[in-house]
Amino acid sequence: MTSPTTASPAARSASGSAGAESTAARDTGLLLLRVVLGLTMAAHGTQKLFGWFGGGGIKGTGQFFEMSGYPSGEAMAVVAGLAETLGGLGLALGLLTPLAGAALVGTLLNVLAVKGTGSFFAPKGIEYELLLTAGAAALTLTGPGRYAADRFLPGLRFPQPRYGVLALVLAVVAAGVVLLVRN
C-alpha cells in the first residue's frame, strides 16, 4: 500500500489528468452551447433590429408586437432586438454571462407567453423556444466555463451560483412586468 506522497509519478499524473480532462470536456461543452445558442439568439435580434436574415426590422416587428397585444410595438421591437442581440453576443463570448442569459430568458418567456401552450411541436408549437429558454437558463446558472471573457473579470472569474439565481429572478420579474402591460 502506498501513501499519496509515495505514489508513482505515473499514478499521480493519471489521476490528475482524468480530472483535467473532465473539466476541459465540460468547458468545451459549455463553449459549444454558449456559441450556438448565443449566435442563434443574436441572429434573431438582428432580424428585429435590422431586418437581416429575412426579419421584419423594427417596423415589421413592431407591427407584429402590436398585433400580439404589446403597446408601443416599435419600442418593444427595439427592446427585444437589443436583448436578443446583446444577450446573444454576450452569451457567445461568455461576457457578463448571468446578465446575458437573463436578457435571453426574459425575452423568451414573453415569446412563450405569446405563442401559448396550444401545441408543443412545430410549426406552431413551443418546443424550440422552450429549448432556447432552458439552455439560456442553464448557462445563467452554471456560468460560462473556462473559455470565456468572464474569466478576465474579477467578480465573475469563478462561477457564482447566486449571481445566476439573482439574474434569473430579475429575468422572470422583468418578463412579468412586460407581460402585465400586454393587452
N, C-alpha and C positions, 0 to 999 in steps of 0.2 A: 504494500500500500504506500502510495506516495502522498506527500503533503503538497498543497498548492505551490509552495516555494521550491519543491524538488521535482515538480512535473517537468517533463522534457519540453524543449522549445517547440517541437512539432505539436505536442498536445496543447500547449498554451496557444499556439498560432491557430490550430484547428478550431478550438472553442471560441477564440476571439473573432475569427473570420466569419463564423456562422452568424454571429450577432451582427457583424458589419454588413454581411450580405443581405440579411433580412431587413435591416434599416435602409440600405441602398435600394432594395426592391420596393419597399414601402414608399420611399421618397420619389422613386421613379414613377410608381403608380399614381401618386398624388400629382406629380408634374403632368403626366398624361391627362388625367382627369381635369385638372385646372385649365390646361391649354385648350383642350377640345371644348369643354363647357364654356369657358370664358370667351373664346373666339366665336363660338356659336351665338352666344348672347350679344356680343359686341356687334356682330353682323345684323342681328335683329334690331339693335338700337340704331344702326346706320340706315336701315330701311325706314325707320320712323323719322329720323332727323334729315336725311339727305335724299331719300327715295332710291338709295342704292339697292342692288340685288332684287329689283322688282317691287320695292316698297312704295308706299303711298306718299312718302315725305311728310312734312309737318301738316300740310293742308289736308291730304287724303287721310292720314292717320287721325287728325283732329276731327274730321267728319265721322269717322268710324267711332271714335270715343264719344262724340255727342249722341250718335245713334244708340250707343251702349248705355246711355244714361249719365255720362260724366258731364259736369259743367265745364265751360271753357275748354273745349276739345283740343284746340291748338296748344294751349298752355300745358294741358295734360300730356299731349304728344311730346312736347319738349322734355317734360319731367321724365316720362317713361323712356324716351330715347336716350337721354343723358344717363339715367340709372342703368339701362342695359349696356350702353356703350362703355361708360366709365367703369361700371361694376364688372363688366366682362373683361375689359382690358386689365383692370386691377387684379382680377382673379387669375387671368392667364399669366401675368407677371409675378403673381404671389406678392402683390404690393397692397398693404393695408387690407389683408385678406378678410378679417372679420367684417369690416365695413363694406368691402366689395361684395362679399357673399350676401350680406344683409340687404344691400341695394337690389340684388337679383331676387332674393326671396320675397321681399316686399312687393316688387313688381309682378312676380309670378303668382303670388297669392291673388292679386287682382285679376290676372289672366284666368286663373282657375274659377274665380267667382263669376266672371263674365261668361265663360263657356258653360258653367253649370255642371251638374252631375248627371245629365241625361244619358250619356253614353261614355263608356270607358275607352273604347277602341277608335282608331282613326276611321274616317276622316273627321268626324265630329266629336270624337272623344277627347279625354284629358290625359291619356297616358304619357304623351310626350311632355306636356307641361309639368305633370307630376314628377316625372323622372328628372327634369331640369331643376325643379324646386328641391327635390330630395338631394340631388348632387350638390347644389349650392349650399344647402343647409349642412350637409355632411362636411364639406370643406370649411365652412364657417366654424364648425365645432372642432374639427381635427387640426386645423391650421394647414399651411401650405406645404409643409415638408421642408427638407433641407435646401432644395434647389429653387429658391425664391428670393425676391428682393427684400422680403421682411427680415431675412437673416442679417441684413445690414442696419436694421432699425433697433435700437436698444430695447424698447418696450415690447417688441414683437419677435425678437430673435428666437425665443423659445415659445412653443405653443402655450397659451394661457387659456384654459377652458372657460374661465369666467368671462373673458372678452368675447368668445364665441356665443356664449349663452346670452350675455347682455346685448350683443349685436342682433341676435335672433328675436329677442324681446322687442327691441327697437323696430325691427322689420315688421313684426306682427302688429304692433301698435300703429305704426305709420300706415300699413296696408288697411287696417281697420278704420282709421280716420278717413282715408281716401274713399273707402267703400261707403262710409256714412254720408259723404257728400254726393254720392252717386244716387240718381233718382231710382 
